[in-house]
């Protein structure tokens, strides 16, 4: 009788139609289809930048102008000044976003140091909820606070004698960049800290125990253990933020814009919307959007190179 060995007890490989790698590909196939439908298929719309398109007409009925709109971005002084203005606003808001990217890190560290679990969970919930509020509701909150007639801030300032009458803060162009980054920080602080909280929980607890044995205090433990432990996560997210340097969204600036603050609040995405949808210059807006995409690809490659130099790993 043949002895039973470990090899003979292994089940035979299934002779199915697909091997393991093909099954894994099928699992990912629905997501690849979604990416193709919503990310790559719409790129066909770039063809509108080559025509003098007007909404309501067929593309074939509009004149072909080639690279006219791309040349207009730089050759037309008025258009060049407008693009330069919105690029200045975009770079300023993105730079402020990078400067404030350390706030979720600090918030996650301080939150992890809270020992009262009920209070800790309550703070985390209250700071995460604003992320799920639309920017329209955020503007409604801002309007209730800063309304010139019945706003809470105006009532308090007048009641304290610091103002003689109501001030329309929302229509002011003073410190527009600062106010926008403050609203953005309030909305995304708790959500942005989630990744860092997860990174902190993955740090080996024995490091903290060893630090306590060596007599390290709380702040020294944070500086020597917690901060180095979350730095890899911070650098990865920072690189991705650099890659999306000029893609800082539109919704926030769209709801807060008005004729008074338009010069400082109109970022590139909002400018494309205003020029294409409201100004009916669809072809020119498409050309600007294509230029933005090319710059984003260049920034992504730069961030990937920077990640290799700093971390020794690439992000793509």
Secondary structure, DSSP 8 states (H G I E B T S, - for coil): -----HHHHS------SS-HHHHHHHHHHHHHHHHIIIIIGGGGGGGGGGB---TTS-GGGS-B-TTHHHHHHHHSHHHHHHHHHHHHHHHHHHHHHHHTTHHHHHHHHHHHT---HHHHHHHHHHHHHGGGS-HHHHHHHHHHHH-TTT-HHHHHHHHTTS-SS---GGG--TTHHHHHHHHHHHHHHHHHTHHHHHHHHTS-HHHHHHHHHTT--HHHHIIIIIHHHHHHHHHHHHHHHHHTTT---SHHHHHH--TTTHHHH--HHHHHHIIIIIS--HHHHHHHHHHHHHHHHHHHHHHHHHHHHHHS----
